[in-house]
Amino acid sequence: MPVLLLAQGDPAAKDMLRRAIEARYALSPPAIENAIIDFKGRARAKVGPVTTWVPLHIRASFRFPTAFRWDFSVRPVGVPVQRGVESYDGSIYRQKRGKRVEIMNDDDVIHSLRHRLWAMAAVLLTPLGEHFVRLQMDNDRHFEATNTMLGDTVQLHLRPDHTLEQVNVCCLNPDSGKMQTFRLMLSSEQIPVNDIILPRKIQSFWDDQPYYEVEPVGIENRTAIADEIFTLEADMDSL
């Protein structure tokens, strides 16, 4: 059965996305509207006077097309576990450190979070085939995908075998305070995770500087995720 795409835009870009979906999922792509993905790996963090790699756990929650949540914990050696949450419910950006929830109003910060989460969502590929996405061809290896509900655009790069190689977006790096390219590099090896095929490894960069690298360890493809998850009125399971 051919892959059905409802996305708007350039037929050539649609064909590129179709080939990428088939290279990932063959002819049985999963319908993903609400997903929770667990990742484990490591991140670059400043510990005392030095920057080093520290263990990282991420839980990424998506309710397409507009709601995203990012729970994370890092475990530097010799200091307590550090946890944080960032969430966008479709209209409000919230950030949680400890028990305090803060509403953020800085447009660049909101833009950055949404673009980085849309980039991670693009790794799944099938959400890009939905009606709220507009596709645009760049060249025979690159195309852009815009979430028309939010106006956020990411660029996808394919390998010659049509598998997804990387996802790029230009946005604010909250650590440096500068506009930089946020890039997700995907391994060529693909593995089944709870019956959904995902890249074995994902590496992220700000420009050419490593940021974090993770492997997917679990995914839940849900029928629904409660509003309270994205407004931070409900907690996810402990990381």
Accessible surface in RSA format (square Angstrom, percent):
REM  Atomic radii and reference values for relative SASA: ProtOr
REM  Chains: A
REM  Algorithm: Lee & Richards
REM  Probe-radius: 1.40
REM  Slices: 20
REM RES _ NUM      All-atoms   Total-Side   Main-Chain    Non-polar    All polar
REM                ABS   REL    ABS   REL    ABS   REL    ABS   REL    ABS   REL
RES MET A   1   180.05  93.2 139.88  92.6  40.17  95.6 106.59  90.6  73.46  97.3
RES PRO A   2   107.65  78.5  96.68  88.1  10.97  39.9  99.86  82.4   7.79  48.4
RES VAL A   3    10.57   7.0   3.75   3.4   6.82  16.4   6.06   5.3   4.50  12.2
RES LEU A   4   146.10  81.4 121.62  87.0  24.48  61.5 124.14  87.2  21.96  59.1
RES LEU A   5    22.66  12.6   2.77   2.0  19.89  50.0   2.77   1.9  19.89  53.5
RES LEU A   6   100.12  55.8  81.94  58.6  18.18  45.7  87.47  61.4  12.65  34.0
RES ALA A   7     2.68   2.5   0.00   0.0   2.68   6.1   0.00   0.0   2.68   7.1
RES GLN A   8    83.92  46.9  77.92  56.9   6.00  14.3  36.20  77.0  47.72  36.2
RES GLY A   9    38.95  48.0   0.00   N/A  38.95  48.0  17.17  47.1  21.79  48.8
RES ASP A  10    36.79  25.8  29.02  28.9   7.77  18.4  12.93  30.4  23.86  23.8
RES PRO A  11   105.63  77.0  99.22  90.4   6.42  23.3 100.80  83.2   4.83  30.0
RES ALA A  12    46.15  42.4  35.62  55.0  10.53  23.9  43.61  61.4   2.54   6.7
RES ALA A  13     0.00   0.0   0.00   0.0   0.00   0.0   0.00   0.0   0.00   0.0
RES LYS A  14    54.94  26.8  54.94  33.7   0.00   0.0  14.47  13.0  40.47  43.1
RES ASP A  15    54.86  38.4  54.86  54.6   0.00   0.0  15.64  36.8  39.23  39.1
RES MET A  16    13.76   7.1  13.50   8.9   0.26   0.6  13.76  11.7   0.00   0.0
RES LEU A  17     0.00   0.0   0.00   0.0   0.00   0.0   0.00   0.0   0.00   0.0
RES ARG A  18    70.58  29.6  70.58  36.0   0.00   0.0  20.41  27.9  50.17  30.4
RES ARG A  19   109.77  46.1 106.81  54.4   2.96   7.1  19.16  26.2  90.60  54.9
RES ALA A  20     0.33   0.3   0.00   0.0   0.33   0.8   0.00   0.0   0.33   0.9
RES ILE A  21     1.84   1.0   1.84   1.4   0.00   0.0   1.84   1.3   0.00   0.0
RES GLU A  22    57.98  33.3  49.60  37.5   8.38  20.0  11.38  22.0  46.60  38.0
RES ALA A  23    35.54  32.7   6.79  10.5  28.75  65.4  19.17  27.0  16.37  43.4
RES ARG A  24    11.10   4.7   2.81   1.4   8.29  19.7   1.25   1.7   9.85   6.0
RES TYR A  25    15.62   7.3   4.43   2.5  11.19  29.1   8.45   6.4   7.17   8.8
RES ALA A  26    64.67  59.5  56.96  87.9   7.71  17.5  62.55  88.1   2.12   5.6
RES LEU A  27    95.01  52.9  83.19  59.5  11.81  29.7  83.19  58.4  11.81  31.8
RES SER A  28    94.26  79.7  72.96  97.4  21.31  49.1  43.55  92.7  50.72  71.1
RES PRO A  29    43.86  32.0  23.71  21.6  20.15  73.2  23.71  19.6  20.15 125.2
RES PRO A  30    28.85  21.0  17.51  16.0  11.34  41.2  27.46  22.7   1.38   8.6
RES ALA A  31    84.15  77.4  61.76  95.3  22.39  50.9  67.62  95.2  16.53  43.8
RES ILE A  32     3.74   2.1   0.02   0.0   3.72   9.0   0.02   0.0   3.72  10.1
RES GLU A  33   111.52  64.0 109.59  82.9   1.94   4.6  29.28  56.6  82.24  67.1
RES ASN A  34     8.98   6.2   8.98   8.7   0.00   0.0   0.00   0.0   8.98   8.7
RES ALA A  35     0.00   0.0   0.00   0.0   0.00   0.0   0.00   0.0   0.00   0.0
RES ILE A  36     4.43   2.5   3.08   2.3   1.35   3.3   3.08   2.2   1.35   3.7
RES ILE A  37     2.84   1.6   2.84   2.1   0.00   0.0   2.84   2.0   0.00   0.0
RES ASP A  38    25.78  18.1  25.68  25.6   0.10   0.2   3.90   9.2  21.89  21.8
RES PHE A  39     3.99   2.0   3.99   2.5   0.00   0.0   3.99   2.4   0.00   0.0
RES LYS A  40   115.51  56.4 111.84  68.6   3.67   8.7  54.81  49.3  60.70  64.7
RES GLY A  41    30.75  37.9   0.00   N/A  30.75  37.9  20.01  54.9  10.74  24.1
RES ARG A  42    98.25  41.3  98.25  50.1   0.00   0.0  30.57  41.8  67.68  41.0
RES ALA A  43    10.95  10.1  10.95  16.9   0.00   0.0  10.95  15.4   0.00   0.0
RES ARG A  44    86.21  36.2  69.75  35.6  16.46  39.2  11.81  16.1  74.40  45.1
RES ALA A  45    27.21  25.0  19.93  30.8   7.27  16.5  27.21  38.3   0.00   0.0
RES LYS A  46   155.66  75.9 123.91  76.0  31.75  75.6  66.54  59.9  89.13  94.9
RES VAL A  47    39.53  26.0  33.75  30.6   5.77  13.9  36.70  31.9   2.83   7.7
RES GLY A  48    56.90  70.2   0.00   N/A  56.90  70.2  37.00 101.5  19.90  44.6
RES PRO A  49   127.09  92.6  96.12  87.6  30.96 112.6 103.96  85.8  23.13 143.8
RES VAL A  50    87.97  57.9  83.67  75.7   4.30  10.4  87.97  76.4   0.00   0.0
RES THR A  51    74.12  52.7  52.94  53.7  21.18  50.5  31.71  42.6  42.41  64.1
RES THR A  52    52.56  37.4  51.55  52.3   1.01   2.4  24.39  32.8  28.17  42.6
RES TRP A  53    69.93  28.1  52.24  25.3  17.69  41.5  37.49  20.0  32.44  52.6
RES VAL A  54     4.28   2.8   3.18   2.9   1.10   2.6   4.28   3.7   0.00   0.0
RES PRO A  55    67.39  49.1  65.47  59.7   1.92   7.0  67.06  55.4   0.33   2.0
RES LEU A  56    13.27   7.4   7.76   5.6   5.51  13.9   8.45   5.9   4.82  13.0
RES HIS A  57    20.98  11.5  20.98  14.6   0.00   0.0  16.57  17.1   4.41   5.1
RES ILE A  58     2.06   1.2   2.06   1.5   0.00   0.0   2.06   1.5   0.00   0.0
RES ARG A  59    28.01  11.8  28.01  14.3   0.00   0.0   2.80   3.8  25.21  15.3
RES ALA A  60     0.00   0.0   0.00   0.0   0.00   0.0   0.00   0.0   0.00   0.0
RES SER A  61     0.00   0.0   0.00   0.0   0.00   0.0   0.00   0.0   0.00   0.0
RES PHE A  62     0.00   0.0   0.00   0.0   0.00   0.0   0.00   0.0   0.00   0.0
RES ARG A  63    67.11  28.2  65.85  33.6   1.26   3.0  25.53  34.9  41.58  25.2
RES PHE A  64    22.63  11.3   3.87   2.4  18.76  48.8   3.90   2.4  18.73  53.6
RES PRO A  65    31.60  23.0  31.60  28.8   0.00   0.0  31.60  26.1   0.00   0.0
RES THR A  66    32.84  23.4  32.79  33.2   0.05   0.1  11.33  15.2  21.51  32.5
RES ALA A  67     0.60   0.6   0.60   0.9   0.00   0.0   0.60   0.9   0.00   0.0
RES PHE A  68     0.05   0.0   0.05   0.0   0.00   0.0   0.05   0.0   0.00   0.0
RES ARG A  69     4.51   1.9   4.51   2.3   0.00   0.0   0.00   0.0   4.51   2.7
RES TRP A  70    29.63  11.9  29.63  14.3   0.00   0.0  13.55   7.2  16.08  26.1
RES ASP A  71     8.28   5.8   8.28   8.2   0.00   0.0   0.63   1.5   7.65   7.6
RES PHE A  72    43.10  21.6  42.97  26.6   0.13   0.3  42.97  26.0   0.13   0.4
RES SER A  73     0.00   0.0   0.00   0.0   0.00   0.0   0.00   0.0   0.00   0.0
RES VAL A  74    19.08  12.6  19.08  17.3   0.00   0.0  19.08  16.6   0.00   0.0
RES ARG A  75    84.09  35.3  79.54  40.5   4.55  10.8  39.60  54.1  44.49  27.0
RES PRO A  76     7.88   5.7   3.47   3.2   4.40  16.0   3.47   2.9   4.40  27.4
RES VAL A  77   140.50  92.4 120.72 109.3  19.77  47.6 126.61 110.0  13.88  37.7
RES GLY A  78    80.20  98.9   0.00   N/A  80.20  98.9  40.50 111.2  39.70  88.9
RES VAL A  79    64.54  42.5  47.47  43.0  17.07  41.1  51.19  44.5  13.35  36.2
RES PRO A  80   113.60  82.8 100.96  92.0  12.65  46.0 112.79  93.1   0.81   5.0
RES VAL A  81    58.18  38.3  36.54  33.1  21.65  52.2  36.54  31.7  21.65  58.7
RES GLN A  82    95.29  53.3  90.59  66.2   4.69  11.2  35.26  75.1  60.03  45.5
RES ARG A  83   121.57  51.0 106.17  54.1  15.40  36.7  50.02  68.4  71.55  43.4
RES GLY A  84     3.16   3.9   0.00   N/A   3.16   3.9   2.14   5.9   1.03   2.3
RES VAL A  85    16.54  10.9  16.54  15.0   0.00   0.0  16.54  14.4   0.00   0.0
RES GLU A  86    18.30  10.5  18.30  13.8   0.00   0.0   0.84   1.6  17.46  14.3
RES SER A  87     0.14   0.1   0.00   0.0   0.14   0.3   0.00   0.0   0.14   0.2
RES TYR A  88    13.52   6.3  13.52   7.7   0.00   0.0   1.10   0.8  12.42  15.3
RES ASP A  89    33.16  23.2  17.23  17.2  15.93  37.7   5.55  13.1  27.61  27.5
RES GLY A  90    27.31  33.7   0.00   N/A  27.31  33.7   7.68  21.1  19.63  44.0
RES SER A  91    88.15  74.5  59.51  79.4  28.64  66.0  45.73  97.4  42.42  59.4
RES ILE A  92    60.44  34.4  57.74  43.0   2.71   6.5  60.37  43.5   0.07   0.2
RES TYR A  93     2.13   1.0   1.38   0.8   0.75   2.0   0.00   0.0   2.13   2.6
RES ARG A  94    31.62  13.3  31.62  16.1   0.00   0.0   0.53   0.7  31.09  18.8
RES GLN A  95    35.91  20.1  34.70  25.4   1.20   2.9   1.03   2.2  34.88  26.5
RES LYS A  96    36.83  18.0  36.34  22.3   0.49   1.2  12.21  11.0  24.62  26.2
RES ARG A  97   108.02  45.4  98.14  50.0   9.88  23.5  62.58  85.5  45.44  27.5
RES GLY A  98    61.91  76.4   0.00   N/A  61.91  76.4  43.09 118.2  18.83  42.2
RES LYS A  99   202.30  98.7 176.18 108.1  26.13  62.2 119.69 107.7  82.61  88.0
RES ARG A 100   180.69  75.9 171.21  87.3   9.48  22.6  66.66  91.1 114.03  69.1
RES VAL A 101    64.18  42.2  36.60  33.1  27.58  66.5  36.60  31.8  27.58  74.8
RES GLU A 102    77.22  44.3  73.48  55.6   3.73   8.9  18.10  35.0  59.12  48.3
RES ILE A 103    93.86  53.4  76.28  56.8  17.58  42.4  76.28  54.9  17.58  47.7
RES MET A 104    40.38  20.9  36.69  24.3   3.70   8.8  36.48  31.0   3.91   5.2
RES ASN A 105   124.62  85.9 102.45  99.0  22.17  53.4  35.16  84.6  89.46  86.5
RES ASP A 106    73.44  51.4  61.94  61.6  11.50  27.2  22.89  53.9  50.55  50.4
RES ASP A 107   114.02  79.9 105.56 105.1   8.46  20.0  35.30  83.1  78.72  78.5
RES ASP A 108    80.85  56.6  79.59  79.2   1.26   3.0   4.26  10.0  76.59  76.4
RES VAL A 109    28.68  18.9  27.92  25.3   0.76   1.8  28.68  24.9   0.00   0.0
RES ILE A 110    27.61  15.7  27.61  20.6   0.00   0.0  27.61  19.9   0.00   0.0
RES HIS A 111    58.45  31.9  57.70  40.1   0.75   1.9  38.54  39.7  19.91  23.2
RES SER A 112     0.86   0.7   0.86   1.1   0.00   0.0   0.86   1.8   0.00   0.0
RES LEU A 113     2.31   1.3   2.31   1.7   0.00   0.0   2.31   1.6   0.00   0.0
RES ARG A 114    38.40  16.1  38.38  19.6   0.01   0.0   0.08   0.1  38.32  23.2
RES HIS A 115    12.61   6.9  12.61   8.8   0.00   0.0   2.81   2.9   9.80  11.4
RES ARG A 116    28.65  12.0  25.66  13.1   2.99   7.1   7.69  10.5  20.96  12.7
RES LEU A 117     3.75   2.1   3.75   2.7   0.00   0.0   3.75   2.6   0.00   0.0
RES TRP A 118     0.20   0.1   0.20   0.1   0.00   0.0   0.20   0.1   0.00   0.0
RES ALA A 119     0.00   0.0   0.00   0.0   0.00   0.0   0.00   0.0   0.00   0.0
RES MET A 120     3.51   1.8   2.85   1.9   0.66   1.6   1.62   1.4   1.89   2.5
RES ALA A 121     0.00   0.0   0.00   0.0   0.00   0.0   0.00   0.0   0.00   0.0
RES ALA A 122     0.00   0.0   0.00   0.0   0.00   0.0   0.00   0.0   0.00   0.0
RES VAL A 123     3.84   2.5   3.84   3.5   0.00   0.0   3.84   3.3   0.00   0.0
RES LEU A 124     1.45   0.8   1.45   1.0   0.00   0.0   1.45   1.0   0.00   0.0
RES LEU A 125     0.52   0.3   0.52   0.4   0.00   0.0   0.52   0.4   0.00   0.0
RES THR A 126    15.65  11.1  10.49  10.6   5.16  12.3  11.17  15.0   4.48   6.8
RES PRO A 127     1.08   0.8   0.22   0.2   0.86   3.1   1.03   0.9   0.05   0.3
RES LEU A 128     0.17   0.1   0.17   0.1   0.00   0.0   0.17   0.1   0.00   0.0
RES GLY A 129     5.21   6.4   0.00   N/A   5.21   6.4   3.25   8.9   1.96   4.4
RES GLU A 130    52.38  30.1  52.38  39.6   0.00   0.0   6.78  13.1  45.60  37.2
RES HIS A 131   118.20  64.6 115.58  80.3   2.62   6.7  74.31  76.6  43.90  51.1
RES PHE A 132    11.61   5.8   9.16   5.7   2.45   6.4  11.61   7.0   0.00   0.0
RES VAL A 133     0.00   0.0   0.00   0.0   0.00   0.0   0.00   0.0   0.00   0.0
RES ARG A 134   110.87  46.6 109.54  55.8   1.34   3.2  31.38  42.9  79.50  48.2
RES LEU A 135     0.20   0.1   0.00   0.0   0.20   0.5   0.00   0.0   0.20   0.5
RES GLN A 136    96.24  53.8  96.24  70.3   0.00   0.0  32.54  69.3  63.70  48.3
RES MET A 137    52.72  27.3  41.05  27.2  11.67  27.8  41.05  34.9  11.67  15.5
RES ASP A 138    61.63  43.2  26.78  26.7  34.85  82.4  16.08  37.8  45.56  45.4
RES ASN A 139    68.60  47.3  61.63  59.6   6.97  16.8  33.82  81.4  34.79  33.6
RES ASP A 140   119.24  83.5  97.59  97.1  21.65  51.2  38.41  90.4  80.83  80.6
RES ARG A 141    88.28  37.1  88.28  45.0   0.00   0.0  29.32  40.1  58.96  35.7
RES HIS A 142    46.62  25.5  46.62  32.4   0.00   0.0  27.15  28.0  19.48  22.7
RES PHE A 143     0.00   0.0   0.00   0.0   0.00   0.0   0.00   0.0   0.00   0.0
RES GLU A 144    57.41  33.0  57.32  43.4   0.09   0.2   1.42   2.8  55.98  45.7
RES ALA A 145     0.00   0.0   0.00   0.0   0.00   0.0   0.00   0.0   0.00   0.0
RES THR A 146    14.22  10.1  14.22  14.4   0.00   0.0   5.22   7.0   9.00  13.6
RES ASN A 147     0.19   0.1   0.19   0.2   0.00   0.0   0.17   0.4   0.02   0.0
RES THR A 148    51.09  36.3  22.39  22.7  28.71  68.4  19.13  25.7  31.96  48.3
RES MET A 149   117.14  60.7  86.91  57.5  30.22  72.0  61.96  52.7  55.17  73.1
RES LEU A 150    26.07  14.5   7.27   5.2  18.80  47.3  13.17   9.2  12.90  34.7
RES GLY A 151    53.89  66.5   0.00   N/A  53.89  66.5  27.63  75.8  26.26  58.8
RES ASP A 152     1.15   0.8   1.15   1.1   0.00   0.0   0.03   0.1   1.12   1.1
RES THR A 153    43.30  30.8  37.38  37.9   5.92  14.1  25.75  34.6  17.55  26.5
RES VAL A 154     1.25   0.8   0.00   0.0   1.25   3.0   1.25   1.1   0.00   0.0
RES GLN A 155    48.90  27.3  47.79  34.9   1.11   2.6  10.27  21.9  38.63  29.3
RES LEU A 156     0.00   0.0   0.00   0.0   0.00   0.0   0.00   0.0   0.00   0.0
RES HIS A 157    22.46  12.3  22.46  15.6   0.00   0.0  17.08  17.6   5.38   6.3
RES LEU A 158     3.56   2.0   3.45   2.5   0.11   0.3   3.45   2.4   0.11   0.3
RES ARG A 159    39.21  16.5  37.76  19.2   1.46   3.5  20.56  28.1  18.66  11.3
RES PRO A 160   109.44  79.8  85.57  78.0  23.87  86.8  92.29  76.2  17.15 106.6
RES ASP A 161    86.61  60.7  68.86  68.5  17.75  42.0  45.99 108.2  40.62  40.5
RES HIS A 162    65.75  35.9  65.75  45.7   0.00   0.0  44.96  46.3  20.79  24.2
RES THR A 163    14.97  10.6  13.93  14.1   1.05   2.5  14.76  19.8   0.21   0.3
RES LEU A 164     4.66   2.6   0.00   0.0   4.66  11.7   0.00   0.0   4.66  12.5
RES GLU A 165    45.94  26.4  45.94  34.8   0.00   0.0   1.65   3.2  44.29  36.2
RES GLN A 166    28.41  15.9  28.41  20.8   0.00   0.0   0.00   0.0  28.41  21.5
RES VAL A 167     0.00   0.0   0.00   0.0   0.00   0.0   0.00   0.0   0.00   0.0
RES ASN A 168    23.08  15.9  22.18  21.4   0.90   2.2   7.01  16.9  16.07  15.5
RES VAL A 169    10.12   6.7   2.69   2.4   7.44  17.9  10.12   8.8   0.00   0.0
RES CYS A 170    75.25  56.9  63.51  70.8  11.74  27.6  31.81  80.6  43.43  46.8
RES CYS A 171     0.00   0.0   0.00   0.0   0.00   0.0   0.00   0.0   0.00   0.0
RES LEU A 172    24.64  13.7  24.64  17.6   0.00   0.0  24.64  17.3   0.00   0.0
RES ASN A 173    10.66   7.4  10.66  10.3   0.00   0.0   0.00   0.0  10.66  10.3
RES PRO A 174    67.38  49.1  38.43  35.0  28.96 105.3  41.37  34.2  26.01 161.7
RES ASP A 175   119.05  83.4  81.85  81.5  37.20  88.0  32.86  77.3  86.19  86.0
RES SER A 176    53.45  45.2  22.97  30.7  30.48  70.2  32.73  69.7  20.72  29.0
RES GLY A 177    53.81  66.4   0.00   N/A  53.81  66.4  26.13  71.7  27.68  62.0
RES LYS A 178   138.47  67.6 133.86  82.1   4.61  11.0  80.84  72.8  57.63  61.4
RES MET A 179   108.76  56.3  81.97  54.2  26.79  63.8  77.35  65.8  31.41  41.6
RES GLN A 180    28.74  16.1  23.72  17.3   5.01  11.9  11.55  24.6  17.19  13.0
RES THR A 181    45.47  32.3  44.54  45.2   0.93   2.2  15.40  20.7  30.07  45.5
RES PHE A 182     4.19   2.1   4.19   2.6   0.00   0.0   4.19   2.5   0.00   0.0
RES ARG A 183    42.61  17.9  42.61  21.7   0.00   0.0   4.36   6.0  38.25  23.2
RES LEU A 184     0.16   0.1   0.16   0.1   0.00   0.0   0.16   0.1   0.00   0.0
RES MET A 185    52.58  27.2  51.32  34.0   1.27   3.0  50.81  43.2   1.77   2.3
RES LEU A 186     6.16   3.4   0.44   0.3   5.73  14.4   1.48   1.0   4.69  12.6
RES SER A 187    35.67  30.1  20.91  27.9  14.76  34.0  31.81  67.7   3.86   5.4
RES SER A 188    77.78  65.7  60.66  81.0  17.11  39.4  25.53  54.4  52.25  73.2
RES GLU A 189    89.87  51.6  81.32  61.5   8.55  20.4  41.37  80.0  48.50  39.6
RES GLN A 190    53.61  30.0  27.61  20.2  26.00  61.9   8.22  17.5  45.39  34.4
RES ILE A 191    29.75  16.9  29.66  22.1   0.10   0.2  29.75  21.4   0.00   0.0
RES PRO A 192    96.70  70.5  78.84  71.9  17.86  64.9  78.87  65.1  17.83 110.8
RES VAL A 193    10.47   6.9   7.32   6.6   3.15   7.6  10.47   9.1   0.00   0.0
RES ASN A 194    97.07  66.9  67.99  65.7  29.08  70.0  20.59  49.6  76.48  73.9
RES ASP A 195   143.02 100.2 110.68 110.2  32.34  76.5  32.87  77.3 110.16 109.9
RES ILE A 196    13.83   7.9  12.22   9.1   1.61   3.9  13.83  10.0   0.00   0.0
RES ILE A 197    49.84  28.4  49.64  37.0   0.19   0.5  49.64  35.7   0.19   0.5
RES LEU A 198     4.59   2.6   4.59   3.3   0.00   0.0   4.59   3.2   0.00   0.0
RES PRO A 199     2.03   1.5   2.03   1.9   0.00   0.0   2.03   1.7   0.00   0.0
RES ARG A 200    93.14  39.1  93.14  47.5   0.00   0.0  24.34  33.3  68.81  41.7
RES LYS A 201    71.98  35.1  71.52  43.9   0.46   1.1  29.98  27.0  42.00  44.7
RES ILE A 202     2.34   1.3   2.34   1.7   0.00   0.0   2.34   1.7   0.00   0.0
RES GLN A 203    62.49  34.9  62.49  45.7   0.00   0.0   3.16   6.7  59.33  45.0
RES SER A 204     0.97   0.8   0.00   0.0   0.97   2.2   0.00   0.0   0.97   1.4
RES PHE A 205    37.00  18.5  37.00  22.9   0.00   0.0  37.00  22.4   0.00   0.0
RES TRP A 206     9.89   4.0   9.89   4.8   0.00   0.0   9.68   5.2   0.21   0.3
RES ASP A 207    60.14  42.1  56.50  56.2   3.64   8.6  25.23  59.4  34.91  34.8
RES ASP A 208   109.91  77.0  95.79  95.3  14.12  33.4  30.27  71.2  79.64  79.4
RES GLN A 209   123.77  69.2 123.54  90.3   0.23   0.6  44.18  94.0  79.59  60.4
RES PRO A 210    61.48  44.8  51.34  46.8  10.14  36.9  51.34  42.4  10.14  63.0
RES TYR A 211    54.55  25.5  53.88  30.7   0.68   1.8  26.31  19.8  28.24  34.8
RES TYR A 212    13.74   6.4  12.29   7.0   1.45   3.8   9.71   7.3   4.03   5.0
RES GLU A 213    23.87  13.7  22.76  17.2   1.11   2.6   3.47   6.7  20.40  16.7
RES VAL A 214     1.46   1.0   0.00   0.0   1.46   3.5   1.43   1.2   0.03   0.1
RES GLU A 215    75.53  43.4  75.53  57.1   0.00   0.0  14.09  27.3  61.44  50.2
RES PRO A 216     6.59   4.8   0.48   0.4   6.11  22.2   0.48   0.4   6.11  38.0
RES VAL A 217    80.95  53.3  47.12  42.7  33.82  81.5  52.69  45.8  28.26  76.7
RES GLY A 218    13.51  16.7   0.00   N/A  13.51  16.7  13.47  37.0   0.04   0.1
RES ILE A 219    10.00   5.7   0.19   0.1   9.80  23.6   0.45   0.3   9.55  25.9
RES GLU A 220    84.68  48.6  79.70  60.3   4.98  11.9  38.62  74.7  46.06  37.6
RES ASN A 221    67.10  46.3  33.28  32.2  33.83  81.4  12.28  29.6  54.82  53.0
RES ARG A 222    96.42  40.5  85.00  43.3  11.42  27.2  25.41  34.7  71.01  43.0
RES THR A 223   138.98  98.8 111.44 113.0  27.54  65.6  89.61 120.4  49.37  74.6
RES ALA A 224    69.30  63.7  56.60  87.3  12.70  28.9  58.10  81.8  11.20  29.7
RES ILE A 225     6.41   3.6   0.25   0.2   6.16  14.8   2.38   1.7   4.03  10.9
RES ALA A 226    57.78  53.1  40.01  61.7  17.77  40.4  51.20  72.1   6.57  17.4
RES ASP A 227    86.08  60.3  81.85  81.5   4.23  10.0  23.03  54.2  63.05  62.9
RES GLU A 228    80.09  46.0  80.00  60.5   0.09   0.2  26.02  50.3  54.07  44.1
RES ILE A 229    20.56  11.7  20.56  15.3   0.00   0.0  20.56  14.8   0.00   0.0
RES PHE A 230     0.48   0.2   0.33   0.2   0.15   0.4   0.33   0.2   0.15   0.4
RES THR A 231    27.96  19.9  22.38  22.7   5.58  13.3  22.37  30.0   5.59   8.5
RES LEU A 232    14.62   8.1   1.36   1.0  13.27  33.3   1.92   1.3  12.71  34.2
RES GLU A 233   135.05  77.5  94.57  71.5  40.48  96.4  41.51  80.3  93.54  76.4
RES ALA A 234    33.29  30.6  26.70  41.2   6.59  15.0  33.07  46.6   0.22   0.6
RES ASP A 235   105.91  74.2  80.40  80.0  25.52  60.3  27.95  65.8  77.96  77.8
RES MET A 236    28.49  14.8  11.45   7.6  17.04  40.6  14.12  12.0  14.37  19.0
RES ASP A 237   114.83  80.4 103.53 103.0  11.30  26.7  27.43  64.6  87.40  87.2
RES SER A 238    98.92  83.6  63.68  85.0  35.25  81.2  54.34 115.7  44.58  62.5
RES LEU A 239    27.97  15.6   9.05   6.5  18.92  47.6  19.47  13.7   8.50  22.9
END  Absolute sums over single chains surface
CHAIN  1 A    11334.6       9216.2       2118.4       5809.2       5525.4
END  Absolute sums over all chains
TOTAL         11334.6       9216.2       2118.4       5809.2       5525.4
